[in-house]
Amino acid sequence: MILWILPLLILIIIMPFIATIYCCFCCWRCNKSCAPCNKPSHTKRLIYSLLLFFLIPGLLLGFTIAMLSHKQMSRNVGYTIERMQRGSKDTCAFLKDVSLHLHHLLIKNMRIIIFYWILPILLMEMQSQNWRKYWGICPRR
């Protein structure tokens, strides 16, 4: 991973210096009154020109790739937010269904069990007068 980041980092650092050197020392903007302009150095100018010729398309290509990457990431973030909202709604619906099922099981079914199974057994026991022995209650005399 660091092998492809390192050359790009070096290019990012070196490119402004090369452009500054090219513009200041090789463009002959000073009407040939400074020391670098007095010496004809066409080879140096050619080297800097070629270097910028190859670096500028790389910079434009990197800029294009960065813009496309940013566009794709923005689109994916929008999809992610939409999916999270949909998942949140699904989770809420699931929890509401679980709550309704638990209410049905614990409240309605327990009422049925208590009123139709346990209560008649208790009433029968109480009517047979064995309930005092069963519960450990002795009659007063």
N, C-alpha and C positions, 0 to 999 in steps of 0.2 A: 504494500500500500504506500509506503513512504518512498518507494523507488520512482513512482510517477509524480509524486507531489514535489519532491526536491528539485527536479529540473524546471518545473513550472514556477516554483518559488524563486529560483535563481533568475529566470527570465523576467519575472515581475520586478525584481530588484535592479537588474542590470539595464533594462530597456530605457528607463528615463535618463540614466547617465549617458548612454550611447546617443540618444536623441539630443541631449544638451550639448555634448561634445561636437556632434555633427553640425548643429545649428550655429554654435558659437565659433568654431574653429575652421569649418570647412565650407561654409556658404559664401564667404568673402563679402559679407555685408558691411565691412568697415572701410570700404573704398581702398583697400590694400595699404593701409597705413600702419597696421600692427605687424608684429614679428611673424606670426604664423602665415599671414597672407603674403609676405614678401618672398617666402620660399615657395616655389612651386612643388606641391606634393600631390600629384594626381593619383598616385597609388593609394595613399592614405584616404583620399576622398572616395576612390573607387571601392575600397574595402568597407568603409562606413556606409556607403550607399547600398552595397550588396547586403550588408548585415541588416540594415533597416528594411530593405526590400523583402527579405525573408522573415523578419520579425513582425512586420505589420500585418501580413495575412494570418499569421499565427494568432496575433492579438484579436483580429476580427473574427476568426474561427472560434476562439475561446469565448468571445463576447456573445456570438450567436448561440453557441452551446449553452452558455449560462442563461440566456433569455429563454430558450426552449425548455431548459430544466426548470426554471422558475415557473413558467406557464404550466408545465405538467404537475409540479408540486402543488400549485394553487388549485388546480382542478381536482387533484386527489384529496387535498384537505377538505374541499367542499363535499366530495363524496363521503369522506370519513365522518364529517359532522352529520350528514343526512343519515348515514347508517347507524351512528350512535343514537340519534333521536328515535329511529325506528326500533332499534334494539331496546331502548328504554321503554317505549310503549309496549313492546312485546313482554318485557319483564313485568311491567305493571299489570298487564292483563293476566299473565300467569299467576302472579301473587294474589290477584283478586279471585281467580278461580280456585286457588288452593284455600283461600280464606272461606269461600262459600262451601267448599267440600268439607272442610273441618267443622264449620258451623252445622252443616247437615248431619255429620257423623256424631259430633259431640253433644249437640243440643237436641235435635229432632229425634235421632235414634235412641238417645238415652231416655228421653221422655217416653218413647214407645216401650222401651225395655222396662222402665220403672212402672208405668201405669198398666201395662198389659201382662207383665210377667211377675215382677217382684211384689207389687202391691196386692194382687190377688192371693199370692202365697202368704203374705203377712196377714191379710184379713182372715184367711182360712185358719191360720194358726191362732189368731186371736179369738176366733169364734169357738175353737175347740178347747179353749181354756188351758191348753198346754203352753201357751205363750209365756205364762208367768214362770213356769219351770225352765223354759227355754232361755229366757232372758235373766234368770236368776232372781226373780222378784217373788217374794212370798206374800200371800194374801194376809191382811191383818184380821185378827179374830178378837 
